[in-house]
Amino acid sequence: MADAMAAALDDTDRLVQLAAVYGLALRDDERCVEAARRLSPPQRGSLEEEGYLDEVWRYEWRRDQR
């Protein structure tokens, strides 16, 4: 499942890429970090994009707390 999401990072649709980043972050997959950096910053005023990218921050917090 995570490999399918990682493959979606190359999709041309930004929303698909963001959903893939979000899914990887939920699965504690390190690939979400670099992908989120490539997609940042969120489009202005897009709460949806902010929510997807915030999950990467939560992943990093969980990772660093170990």
N, C-alpha and C positions, 0 to 999 in steps of 0.2 A: 504494500500500500504506500509506504513512504517513498519507494523508488518511483512510483507512478506520479506522486505529487512533485517530486524533484524534477521529473521530466516535464511537468506542466510549467515549470519556471521559465522554460524557453518559449512558451506560447506567446503569440503576438498581442493577445488581449491582456491589458494590465489587470483587470479584475480577476482573471484566471490566475495570473501570477501571484496576486495578493492572496487569493484563496489557498494557493499552494504553500505560500510562506506561512500562513496561519495554520494550516494542517500540519506542516512540519514542526512548527513551534509546539503545537499541542502534543506531538509525539516525542518531544525532547530531541529533535533531530538537529544537529549542529548546522546543517546546510541552510537552515532558515536565516541564520545571522548574516551571512554574506549576501544572500538573496534580498533580504530586507534593506541592506545598505545600498544595493543597486537600485532599489525602488524608492528609496527615501528622497526627499520628504514626501509626506502624503499630499495629495492635491488639496489645495486650499478649500476649506469648508467641507471636506468629505469626512464625516464621522465614521463612515464605513471603512475607509482606508485607514484612518487613525486606529480603529479597533483592531483591524488585522495586524497592523504593525506593532501595536501595543502588546500583543501576545508574544512577540519576539522579545520584548523587554522583560516580560514575565518569565519566559524561558531562561533568559540569561540570569535573572535573579535566582531562579531555582537551581540552575547549574552552578552558580557561584556560591550558593549556600551549602553545597555538599562538602 
